[in-house]
Amino acid sequence: MSRSLPAVLLLLFLALWLLASYGVRYGLMEDAQWVGLCTAPGEYWQCQARSLLGLGIHFQVMGWAGLGLALLAQLVPGRGGWWLAVLALVFGVPALVLYTASMAVFALVLAGLRLVRQARRS
């Protein structure tokens, strides 16, 4: 296995995750059809998901989770910190797309910096 394969797979996953986040934004959150369909509560599961996602956006849950994980990833050495940075990207990308850009930018930058940091040699 080449050294660049994990980086390529991570970039491919993040591109697909970004595409899925935009699909949720424009297909579920901003589509006008759901405004009319969601007037009767509990009729569609999509309305419940839209409502919960709206609450999460309002309270900036994904942005705070991404930022917290990115900060924690800076402190954890080795592979654990690397995986925390990947998890921070998983939360940060949808936060960037779903109306929490001011906080998600910091999470993405910190997570990206942690991913490219070289391991210290003693």
Contacts in CASP RR format, 6 or more apart in sequence:
PFRMAT RR
TARGET T0000
AUTHOR 0000-0000-0000
METHOD contacts of the structure
MODEL  1
MSRSLPAVLLLLFLALWLLASYGVRYGLMEDAQWVGLCTAPGEYWQCQAR
SLLGLGIHFQVMGWAGLGLALLAQLVPGRGGWWLAVLALVFGVPALVLYT
ASMAVFALVLAGLRLVRQARRS
10 86 0 8 1.000
10 115 0 8 1.000
14 89 0 8 1.000
14 93 0 8 1.000
17 90 0 8 1.000
17 93 0 8 1.000
17 94 0 8 1.000
18 93 0 8 1.000
18 97 0 8 1.000
21 93 0 8 1.000
21 94 0 8 1.000
21 96 0 8 1.000
21 97 0 8 1.000
21 98 0 8 1.000
22 97 0 8 1.000
24 53 0 8 1.000
24 94 0 8 1.000
24 97 0 8 1.000
24 98 0 8 1.000
25 97 0 8 1.000
25 98 0 8 1.000
28 34 0 8 1.000
28 46 0 8 1.000
28 49 0 8 1.000
28 50 0 8 1.000
28 53 0 8 1.000
29 50 0 8 1.000
29 53 0 8 1.000
29 54 0 8 1.000
29 57 0 8 1.000
29 98 0 8 1.000
34 46 0 8 1.000
34 47 0 8 1.000
34 50 0 8 1.000
37 43 0 8 1.000
37 44 0 8 1.000
37 46 0 8 1.000
37 47 0 8 1.000
38 44 0 8 1.000
38 46 0 8 1.000
38 47 0 8 1.000
38 50 0 8 1.000
38 51 0 8 1.000
41 47 0 8 1.000
42 48 0 8 1.000
53 98 0 8 1.000
56 62 0 8 1.000
57 98 0 8 1.000
57 99 0 8 1.000
57 100 0 8 1.000
60 95 0 8 1.000
60 100 0 8 1.000
60 103 0 8 1.000
62 91 0 8 1.000
62 92 0 8 1.000
62 94 0 8 1.000
62 95 0 8 1.000
62 98 0 8 1.000
62 100 0 8 1.000
62 104 0 8 1.000
63 91 0 8 1.000
63 92 0 8 1.000
63 95 0 8 1.000
63 100 0 8 1.000
63 103 0 8 1.000
63 104 0 8 1.000
63 107 0 8 1.000
64 103 0 8 1.000
65 91 0 8 1.000
65 92 0 8 1.000
65 95 0 8 1.000
66 87 0 8 1.000
66 88 0 8 1.000
66 91 0 8 1.000
66 92 0 8 1.000
66 95 0 8 1.000
66 104 0 8 1.000
66 107 0 8 1.000
66 111 0 8 1.000
67 88 0 8 1.000
67 103 0 8 1.000
67 104 0 8 1.000
67 106 0 8 1.000
67 107 0 8 1.000
67 110 0 8 1.000
68 88 0 8 1.000
68 107 0 8 1.000
69 84 0 8 1.000
69 85 0 8 1.000
69 87 0 8 1.000
69 88 0 8 1.000
69 91 0 8 1.000
69 107 0 8 1.000
69 111 0 8 1.000
70 84 0 8 1.000
70 85 0 8 1.000
70 88 0 8 1.000
70 106 0 8 1.000
70 107 0 8 1.000
70 108 0 8 1.000
70 110 0 8 1.000
70 111 0 8 1.000
70 114 0 8 1.000
71 110 0 8 1.000
72 81 0 8 1.000
72 84 0 8 1.000
73 80 0 8 1.000
73 81 0 8 1.000
73 82 0 8 1.000
73 84 0 8 1.000
73 85 0 8 1.000
73 87 0 8 1.000
73 88 0 8 1.000
73 110 0 8 1.000
73 111 0 8 1.000
73 114 0 8 1.000
74 110 0 8 1.000
74 113 0 8 1.000
74 114 0 8 1.000
76 84 0 8 1.000
77 120 0 8 1.000
78 119 0 8 1.000
81 114 0 8 1.000
82 114 0 8 1.000
82 115 0 8 1.000
84 114 0 8 1.000
85 110 0 8 1.000
85 111 0 8 1.000
85 112 0 8 1.000
85 114 0 8 1.000
85 115 0 8 1.000
86 111 0 8 1.000
86 115 0 8 1.000
88 107 0 8 1.000
88 108 0 8 1.000
88 110 0 8 1.000
88 111 0 8 1.000
88 114 0 8 1.000
89 108 0 8 1.000
89 111 0 8 1.000
89 112 0 8 1.000
89 115 0 8 1.000
91 107 0 8 1.000
92 104 0 8 1.000
92 107 0 8 1.000
92 108 0 8 1.000
92 111 0 8 1.000
93 104 0 8 1.000
93 108 0 8 1.000
95 101 0 8 1.000
95 103 0 8 1.000
95 104 0 8 1.000
95 107 0 8 1.000
96 104 0 8 1.000
96 105 0 8 1.000
96 108 0 8 1.000
END
